Amino acid sequence: MPSLIVPLLFADAVLPEDPASRFIRLLTVFLLAMWVGFEVITKVPQRLHTPLTSGSNAISGITAVGAIVVAGALTTGAGTLLGFLAVVLAMINVAGGFVVTHRMLEMFQPKKK
């Protein structure tokens, strides 16, 4: 059984693949991930949205660190510019997520008179 799984996981290392079939395979995985993500998010009860937003902020922080690492490793001018843009967008996402989480948590605070 494991001898059947390894070629599926590492198809590029075992068999050469033409670019069209590789694109179709990657597009299929991307579309399935989008569909599963949409189905999971729509099933979340409203009272769990704030903790999930906090969790997604942590994931955005990891994305920002990854963007910084990749931007630092690039050597071309266009690559460095795209890496910098990735860092900026990831940090906007992190900051915006914390602002939204803070506003959502304020809704649960008692009103001050």
PEWO-V766187 format. One record per residue. RES is the residue in three letters. PHI is phi as a letter, one per 30 degrees, with the letter a starting at -180 (none if undefined). Layout:
BEGIN
res & phi
RES & PHI
RES & PHI
END
This chain:
BEGIN
res & phi
MET & none
PRO & d
SER & d
LEU & d
ILE & d
VAL & e
PRO & d
LEU & d
LEU & d
PHE & c
ALA & d
ASP & d
ALA & d
VAL & c
LEU & b
PRO & d
GLU & b
ASP & d
PRO & d
ALA & d
SER & d
ARG & d
PHE & d
ILE & d
ARG & d
LEU & d
LEU & d
THR & d
VAL & d
PHE & d
LEU & d
LEU & d
ALA & d
MET & d
TRP & d
VAL & d
GLY & d
PHE & d
GLU & d
VAL & d
ILE & d
THR & d
LYS & c
VAL & d
PRO & d
GLN & d
ARG & d
LEU & c
HIS & d
THR & d
PRO & d
LEU & d
THR & d
SER & d
GLY & d
SER & d
ASN & d
ALA & d
ILE & d
SER & d
GLY & d
ILE & d
THR & d
ALA & d
VAL & d
GLY & d
ALA & d
ILE & d
VAL & d
VAL & d
ALA & d
GLY & d
ALA & d
LEU & d
THR & c
THR & d
GLY & d
ALA & d
GLY & d
THR & d
LEU & d
LEU & d
GLY & d
PHE & d
LEU & d
ALA & d
VAL & d
VAL & d
LEU & d
ALA & d
MET & d
ILE & d
ASN & d
VAL & d
ALA & d
GLY & d
GLY & d
PHE & d
VAL & d
VAL & d
THR & d
HIS & d
ARG & d
MET & d
LEU & d
GLU & d
MET & d
PHE & c
GLN & d
PRO & d
LYS & d
LYS & d
LYS & c
END
